[in-house]
Amino acid sequence: MLEKGKVVWIDQTREGKNSRTGEMWQSLDFVIETDERFPRKVKLNLYGAERIAKAMLEIGKVMEFEAWVEAHEYDGKWYNEVRVAKVLVNGQNVLL
């Protein structure tokens, strides 16, 4: 799925250690507002310290994102998460 919009909210970076592999991880949630007749707000997730740095997210910046929806179960309930695959600037992927 392809989403284009203005960044309206950026959460603080979350980080932790994978209990199985021992590797450190970082994750960042942010919200964009689409530029449509009836604008939508979409919460996206960006995973990985290097990818977060390369994305250069800023409040008010208009960006394009390629993402997919993924579901996970926690405590017997299911939740959706929209994960960013690519950040596109002028049609070019900046997360190579």
N, CA, C and O atoms as a GROMACS GRO file, in nm:
protein
  384
    1MET      N    1   0.084  -0.116   0.000
    1MET     CA    2   0.000   0.000   0.000
    1MET      C    3   0.089   0.123   0.000
    1MET      O    4   0.194   0.125   0.064
    2LEU      N    5   0.047   0.224  -0.070
    2LEU     CA    6   0.124   0.348  -0.084
    2LEU      C    7   0.047   0.460  -0.015
    2LEU      O    8  -0.070   0.482  -0.046
    3GLU      N    9   0.110   0.530   0.076
    3GLU     CA   10   0.047   0.641   0.148
    3GLU      C   11   0.134   0.765   0.135
    3GLU      O   12   0.256   0.758   0.148
    4LYS      N   13   0.071   0.879   0.108
    4LYS     CA   14   0.141   1.006   0.100
    4LYS      C   15   0.071   1.103   0.192
    4LYS      O   16  -0.052   1.114   0.191
    5GLY      N   17   0.150   1.174   0.273
    5GLY     CA   18   0.088   1.269   0.362
    5GLY      C   19   0.188   1.350   0.440
    5GLY      O   20   0.309   1.331   0.430
    6LYS      N   21   0.134   1.442   0.519
    6LYS     CA   22   0.215   1.530   0.601
    6LYS      C   23   0.233   1.466   0.738
    6LYS      O   24   0.136   1.418   0.798
    7VAL      N   25   0.355   1.464   0.788
    7VAL     CA   26   0.383   1.409   0.921
    7VAL      C   27   0.325   1.504   1.025
    7VAL      O   28   0.361   1.621   1.028
    8VAL      N   29   0.234   1.452   1.110
    8VAL     CA   30   0.168   1.537   1.209
    8VAL      C   31   0.205   1.500   1.353
    8VAL      O   32   0.178   1.578   1.445
    9TRP      N   33   0.265   1.383   1.375
    9TRP     CA   34   0.303   1.341   1.510
    9TRP      C   35   0.415   1.239   1.500
    9TRP      O   36   0.412   1.150   1.415
   10ILE      N   37   0.514   1.252   1.587
   10ILE     CA   38   0.624   1.156   1.594
   10ILE      C   39   0.641   1.117   1.741
   10ILE      O   40   0.660   1.203   1.827
   11ASP      N   41   0.635   0.989   1.768
   11ASP     CA   42   0.652   0.937   1.904
   11ASP      C   43   0.801   0.933   1.938
   11ASP      O   44   0.886   0.957   1.853
   12GLN      N   45   0.831   0.903   2.062
   12GLN     CA   46   0.970   0.882   2.101
   12GLN      C   47   1.014   0.743   2.054
   12GLN      O   48   0.933   0.650   2.049
   13THR      N   49   1.139   0.731   2.019
   13THR     CA   50   1.194   0.603   1.975
   13THR      C   51   1.190   0.503   2.090
   13THR      O   52   1.232   0.534   2.202
   14ARG      N   53   1.141   0.384   2.060
   14ARG     CA   54   1.144   0.275   2.158
   14ARG      C   55   1.262   0.186   2.125
   14ARG      O   56   1.294   0.168   2.007
   15GLU      N   57   1.325   0.131   2.225
   15GLU     CA   58   1.436   0.041   2.199
   15GLU      C   59   1.437  -0.070   2.303
   15GLU      O   60   1.379  -0.059   2.411
   16GLY      N   61   1.503  -0.177   2.266
   16GLY     CA   62   1.511  -0.291   2.356
   16GLY      C   63   1.612  -0.391   2.305
   16GLY      O   64   1.687  -0.365   2.211
   17LYS      N   65   1.612  -0.507   2.371
   17LYS     CA   66   1.705  -0.613   2.337
   17LYS      C   67   1.624  -0.739   2.308
   17LYS      O   68   1.539  -0.778   2.387
   18ASN      N   69   1.652  -0.802   2.194
   18ASN     CA   70   1.584  -0.925   2.155
   18ASN      C   71   1.626  -1.034   2.253
   18ASN      O   72   1.745  -1.065   2.265
   19SER      N   73   1.530  -1.092   2.322
   19SER     CA   74   1.562  -1.193   2.424
   19SER      C   75   1.619  -1.321   2.364
   19SER      O   76   1.691  -1.394   2.431
   20ARG      N   77   1.586  -1.348   2.238
   20ARG     CA   78   1.634  -1.470   2.174
   20ARG      C   79   1.775  -1.453   2.116
   20ARG      O   80   1.860  -1.541   2.132
   21THR      N   81   1.799  -1.341   2.047
   21THR     CA   82   1.927  -1.322   1.979
   21THR      C   83   2.024  -1.231   2.054
   21THR      O   84   2.144  -1.235   2.030
   22GLY      N   85   1.971  -1.151   2.147
   22GLY     CA   86   2.055  -1.058   2.221
   22GLY      C   87   2.085  -0.930   2.146
   22GLY      O   88   2.156  -0.844   2.198
   23GLU      N   89   2.030  -0.915   2.025
   23GLU     CA   90   2.055  -0.794   1.945
   23GLU      C   91   1.964  -0.680   1.991
   23GLU      O   92   1.851  -0.702   2.034
   24MET      N   93   2.018  -0.558   1.983
   24MET     CA   94   1.941  -0.438   2.017
   24MET      C   95   1.850  -0.401   1.899
   24MET      O   96   1.884  -0.426   1.784
   25TRP      N   97   1.734  -0.341   1.928
   25TRP     CA   98   1.642  -0.298   1.825
   25TRP      C   99   1.586  -0.160   1.860
   25TRP      O  100   1.587  -0.119   1.977
   26GLN      N  101   1.537  -0.088   1.758
   26GLN     CA  102   1.470   0.040   1.777
   26GLN      C  103   1.346   0.042   1.688
   26GLN      O  104   1.344  -0.016   1.580
   27SER      N  105   1.243   0.111   1.735
   27SER     CA  106   1.117   0.122   1.662
   27SER      C  107   1.061   0.262   1.685
   27SER      O  108   1.075   0.318   1.793
   28LEU      N  109   0.996   0.318   1.583
   28LEU     CA  110   0.941   0.453   1.592
   28LEU      C  111   0.803   0.456   1.529
   28LEU      O  112   0.786   0.415   1.415
   29ASP      N  113   0.704   0.505   1.604
   29ASP     CA  114   0.568   0.525   1.552
   29ASP      C  115   0.551   0.672   1.516
   29ASP      O  116   0.603   0.760   1.584
   30PHE      N  117   0.478   0.697   1.408
   30PHE     CA  118   0.446   0.834   1.368
   30PHE      C  119   0.315   0.834   1.292
   30PHE      O  120   0.268   0.730   1.246
   31VAL      N  121   0.255   0.954   1.280
   31VAL     CA  122   0.125   0.967   1.214
   31VAL      C  123   0.137   1.066   1.099
   31VAL      O  124   0.200   1.171   1.111
   32ILE      N  125   0.077   1.029   0.986
   32ILE     CA  126   0.068   1.120   0.872
   32ILE      C  127  -0.080   1.153   0.848
   32ILE      O  128  -0.168   1.075   0.883
   33GLU      N  129  -0.103   1.269   0.788
   33GLU     CA  130  -0.238   1.307   0.746
   33GLU      C  131  -0.236   1.318   0.594
   33GLU      O  132  -0.156   1.393   0.537
   34THR      N  133  -0.324   1.242   0.529
   34THR     CA  134  -0.326   1.240   0.383
   34THR      C  135  -0.385   1.370   0.328
   34THR      O  136  -0.459   1.440   0.396
   35ASP      N  137  -0.350   1.400   0.204
   35ASP     CA  138  -0.398   1.520   0.136
   35ASP      C  139  -0.507   1.477   0.038
   35ASP      O  140  -0.484   1.466  -0.083
   36GLU      N  141  -0.624   1.455   0.091
   36GLU     CA  142  -0.739   1.411   0.012
   36GLU      C  143  -0.859   1.500   0.044
   36GLU      O  144  -0.853   1.582   0.135
   37ARG      N  145  -0.966   1.483  -0.029
   37ARG     CA  146  -1.087   1.560  -0.001
   37ARG      C  147  -1.132   1.539   0.144
   37ARG      O  148  -1.170   1.633   0.213
   38PHE      N  149  -1.126   1.415   0.188
   38PHE     CA  150  -1.155   1.380   0.327
   38PHE      C  151  -1.027   1.319   0.385
   38PHE      O  152  -1.008   1.198   0.379
   39PRO      N  153  -0.938   1.403   0.442
   39PRO     CA  154  -0.808   1.355   0.490
   39PRO      C  155  -0.822   1.245   0.595
   39PRO      O  156  -0.912   1.247   0.679
   40ARG      N  157  -0.731   1.150   0.588
   40ARG     CA  158  -0.724   1.041   0.686
   40ARG      C  159  -0.594   1.056   0.764
   40ARG      O  160  -0.495   1.109   0.712
   41LYS      N  161  -0.594   1.009   0.886
   41LYS     CA  162  -0.471   1.000   0.963
   41LYS      C  163  -0.433   0.852   0.967
   41LYS      O  164  -0.517   0.766   0.992
   42VAL      N  165  -0.304   0.825   0.942
   42VAL     CA  166  -0.255   0.688   0.939
   42VAL      C  167  -0.132   0.678   1.030
   42VAL      O  168  -0.036   0.753   1.013
   43LYS      N  169  -0.138   0.585   1.127
   43LYS     CA  170  -0.022   0.562   1.215
   43LYS      C  171   0.066   0.457   1.149
   43LYS      O  172   0.020   0.349   1.113
   44LEU      N  173   0.194   0.491   1.134
   44LEU     CA  174   0.291   0.402   1.071
   44LEU      C  175   0.400   0.367   1.169
   44LEU      O  176   0.422   0.439   1.266
   45ASN      N  177   0.470   0.256   1.144
   45ASN     CA  178   0.581   0.213   1.228
   45ASN      C  179   0.704   0.193   1.142
   45ASN      O  180   0.699   0.130   1.037
   46LEU      N  181   0.815   0.248   1.190
   46LEU     CA  182   0.944   0.234   1.122
   46LEU      C  183   1.036   0.159   1.216
   46LEU      O  184   1.051   0.197   1.332
   47TYR      N  185   1.097   0.051   1.168
   47TYR     CA  186   1.177  -0.038   1.251
   47TYR      C  187   1.324  -0.036   1.208
   47TYR      O  188   1.354  -0.048   1.089
   48GLY      N  189   1.413  -0.021   1.304
   48GLY     CA  190   1.556  -0.025   1.278
   48GLY      C  191   1.622   0.111   1.295
   48GLY      O  192   1.576   0.209   1.235
   49ALA      N  193   1.728   0.119   1.374
   49ALA     CA  194   1.795   0.247   1.404
   49ALA      C  195   1.845   0.316   1.278
   49ALA      O  196   1.826   0.437   1.264
   50GLU      N  197   1.907   0.243   1.188
   50GLU     CA  198   1.960   0.302   1.065
   50GLU      C  199   1.847   0.355   0.976
   50GLU      O  200   1.859   0.462   0.917
   51ARG      N  201   1.740   0.279   0.967
   51ARG     CA  202   1.624   0.320   0.885
   51ARG      C  203   1.557   0.444   0.944
   51ARG      O  204   1.514   0.532   0.870
   52ILE      N  205   1.547   0.451   1.076
   52ILE     CA  206   1.488   0.567   1.142
   52ILE      C  207   1.571   0.692   1.111
   52ILE      O  208   1.515   0.797   1.080
   53ALA      N  209   1.703   0.681   1.120
   53ALA     CA  210   1.791   0.794   1.093
   53ALA      C  211   1.781   0.839   0.947
   53ALA      O  212   1.775   0.959   0.920
   54LYS      N  213   1.779   0.744   0.854
   54LYS     CA  214   1.774   0.777   0.711
   54LYS      C  215   1.641   0.840   0.669
   54LYS      O  216   1.637   0.917   0.574
   55ALA      N  217   1.533   0.807   0.739
   55ALA     CA  218   1.401   0.858   0.703
   55ALA      C  219   1.389   1.009   0.725
   55ALA      O  220   1.312   1.075   0.656
   56MET      N  221   1.464   1.064   0.818
   56MET     CA  222   1.465   1.208   0.847
   56MET      C  223   1.323   1.264   0.862
   56MET      O  224   1.287   1.362   0.796
   57LEU      N  225   1.244   1.204   0.948
   57LEU     CA  226   1.108   1.248   0.973
   57LEU      C  227   1.107   1.383   1.044
   57LEU      O  228   1.186   1.405   1.136
   58GLU      N  229   1.017   1.471   1.003
   58GLU     CA  230   0.998   1.602   1.066
   58GLU      C  231   0.850   1.636   1.063
   58GLU      O  232   0.782   1.608   0.964
   59ILE      N  233   0.802   1.695   1.170
   59ILE     CA  234   0.663   1.742   1.174
   59ILE      C  235   0.643   1.843   1.060
   59ILE      O  236   0.724   1.934   1.043
   60GLY      N  237   0.535   1.826   0.984
   60GLY     CA  238   0.502   1.917   0.876
   60GLY      C  239   0.559   1.877   0.741
   60GLY      O  240   0.519   1.932   0.639
   61LYS      N  241   0.652   1.783   0.738
   61LYS     CA  242   0.714   1.739   0.614
   61LYS      C  243   0.619   1.645   0.539
   61LYS      O  244   0.564   1.552   0.598
   62VAL      N  245   0.600   1.669   0.409
   62VAL     CA  246   0.517   1.583   0.326
   62VAL      C  247   0.605   1.473   0.268
   62VAL      O  248   0.708   1.501   0.206
   63MET      N  249   0.565   1.350   0.288
   63MET     CA  250   0.645   1.235   0.246
   63MET      C  251   0.555   1.126   0.190
   63MET      O  252   0.433   1.130   0.208
   64GLU      N  253   0.615   1.030   0.122
   64GLU     CA  254   0.542   0.917   0.064
   64GLU      C  255   0.601   0.789   0.123
   64GLU      O  256   0.723   0.774   0.134
   65PHE      N  257   0.514   0.696   0.160
   65PHE     CA  258   0.557   0.574   0.226
   65PHE      C  259   0.494   0.453   0.159
   65PHE      O  260   0.376   0.454   0.126
   66GLU      N  261   0.574   0.349   0.139
   66GLU     CA  262   0.521   0.220   0.097
   66GLU      C  263   0.520   0.135   0.223
   66GLU      O  264   0.621   0.124   0.293
   67ALA      N  265   0.405   0.074   0.252
   67ALA     CA  266   0.391   0.002   0.379
   67ALA      C  267   0.303  -0.122   0.361
   67ALA      O  268   0.238  -0.139   0.258
   68TRP      N  269   0.303  -0.206   0.462
   68TRP     CA  270   0.214  -0.321   0.463
   68TRP      C  271   0.152  -0.331   0.602
   68TRP      O  272   0.208  -0.282   0.700
   69VAL      N  273   0.037  -0.396   0.609
   69VAL     CA  274  -0.034  -0.416   0.735
   69VAL      C  275  -0.001  -0.554   0.787
   69VAL      O  276  -0.006  -0.653   0.714
   70GLU      N  277   0.032  -0.558   0.915
   70GLU     CA  278   0.068  -0.685   0.978
   70GLU      C  279  -0.011  -0.696   1.109
   70GLU      O  280  -0.025  -0.598   1.181
   71ALA      N  281  -0.062  -0.814   1.139
   71ALA     CA  282  -0.138  -0.836   1.262
   71ALA      C  283  -0.056  -0.921   1.359
   71ALA      O  284   0.019  -1.010   1.319
   72HIS      N  285  -0.073  -0.891   1.487
   72HIS     CA  286  -0.008  -0.974   1.589
   72HIS      C  287  -0.104  -0.992   1.707
   72HIS      O  288  -0.193  -0.910   1.730
   73GLU      N  289  -0.084  -1.101   1.780
   73GLU     CA  290  -0.171  -1.134   1.892
   73GLU      C  291  -0.098  -1.104   2.022
   73GLU      O  292   0.021  -1.134   2.036
   74TYR      N  293  -0.169  -1.046   2.117
   74TYR     CA  294  -0.114  -1.022   2.250
   74TYR      C  295  -0.224  -1.044   2.352
   74TYR      O  296  -0.328  -0.978   2.347
   75ASP      N  297  -0.203  -1.134   2.444
   75ASP     CA  298  -0.296  -1.159   2.553
   75ASP      C  299  -0.437  -1.193   2.501
   75ASP      O  300  -0.537  -1.149   2.558
   76GLY      N  301  -0.441  -1.271   2.394
   76GLY     CA  302  -0.569  -1.316   2.340
   76GLY      C  303  -0.640  -1.217   2.250
   76GLY      O  304  -0.751  -1.245   2.204
   77LYS      N  305  -0.579  -1.101   2.224
   77LYS     CA  306  -0.640  -1.001   2.135
   77LYS      C  307  -0.548  -0.977   2.017
   77LYS      O  308  -0.426  -0.991   2.027
   78TRP      N  309  -0.609  -0.939   1.904
   78TRP     CA  310  -0.533  -0.914   1.783
   78TRP      C  311  -0.525  -0.764   1.755
   78TRP      O  312  -0.620  -0.690   1.776
   79TYR      N  313  -0.407  -0.721   1.707
   79TYR     CA  314  -0.380  -0.581   1.678
   79TYR      C  315  -0.316  -0.569   1.540
   79TYR      O  316  -0.237  -0.654   1.500
   80ASN      N  317  -0.352  -0.462   1.468
   80ASN     CA  318  -0.290  -0.434   1.339
   80ASN      C  319  -0.180  -0.331   1.356
   80ASN      O  320  -0.188  -0.244   1.443
   81GLU      N  321  -0.078  -0.344   1.274
   81GLU     CA  322   0.031  -0.248   1.273
   81GLU      C  323   0.067  -0.221   1.127
   81GLU      O  324   0.076  -0.315   1.048
   82VAL      N  325   0.088  -0.096   1.091
   82VAL     CA  326   0.125  -0.059   0.954
   82VAL      C  327   0.275  -0.034   0.954
   82VAL      O  328   0.321   0.066   1.009
   83ARG      N  329   0.350  -0.123   0.892
   83ARG     CA  330   0.497  -0.115   0.892
   83ARG      C  331   0.548  -0.055   0.763
   83ARG      O  332   0.505  -0.092   0.654
   84VAL      N  333   0.641   0.038   0.776
   84VAL     CA  334   0.699   0.106   0.661
   84VAL      C  335   0.802   0.016   0.594
   84VAL      O  336   0.894  -0.034   0.659
   85ALA      N  337   0.787  -0.003   0.462
   85ALA     CA  338   0.885  -0.078   0.384
   85ALA      C  339   0.982   0.019   0.316
   85ALA      O  340   1.102  -0.006   0.311
   86LYS      N  341   0.928   0.132   0.265
   86LYS     CA  342   1.010   0.230   0.193
   86LYS      C  343   0.962   0.370   0.228
   86LYS      O  344   0.843   0.393   0.249
   87VAL      N  345   1.057   0.462   0.234
   87VAL     CA  346   1.026   0.605   0.241
   87VAL      C  347   1.070   0.662   0.107
   87VAL      O  348   1.186   0.651   0.069
   88LEU      N  349   0.976   0.723   0.037
   88LEU     CA  350   1.005   0.774  -0.097
   88LEU      C  351   1.012   0.926  -0.096
   88LEU      O  352   0.920   0.994  -0.048
   89VAL      N  353   1.120   0.980  -0.148
   89VAL     CA  354   1.137   1.124  -0.166
   89VAL      C  355   1.161   1.146  -0.314
   89VAL      O  356   1.260   1.096  -0.370
   90ASN      N  357   1.072   1.220  -0.379
   90ASN     CA  358   1.076   1.240  -0.524
   90ASN      C  359   1.082   1.106  -0.598
   90ASN      O  360   1.151   1.092  -0.699
   91GLY      N  361   1.006   1.009  -0.546
   91GLY     CA  362   0.999   0.879  -0.609
   91GLY      C  363   1.116   0.785  -0.583
   91GLY      O  364   1.116   0.672  -0.630
   92GLN      N  365   1.216   0.832  -0.508
   92GLN     CA  366   1.334   0.750  -0.479
   92GLN      C  367   1.330   0.698  -0.337
   92GLN      O  368   1.297   0.772  -0.244
   93ASN      N  369   1.362   0.570  -0.318
   93ASN     CA  370   1.365   0.506  -0.187
   93ASN      C  371   1.488   0.555  -0.110
   93ASN      O  372   1.601   0.538  -0.155
   94VAL      N  373   1.466   0.617   0.007
   94VAL     CA  374   1.578   0.667   0.087
   94VAL      C  375   1.626   0.567   0.191
   94VAL      O  376   1.723   0.594   0.262
   95LEU      N  377   1.560   0.452   0.201
   95LEU     CA  378   1.598   0.352   0.301
   95LEU      C  379   1.680   0.237   0.244
   95LEU      O  380   1.685   0.131   0.306
   96LEU      N  381   1.743   0.254   0.130
   96LEU     CA  382   1.817   0.147   0.064
   96LEU      C  383   1.913   0.079   0.156
   96LEU      O  384   1.982  -0.014   0.115
   0.00000   0.00000   0.00000
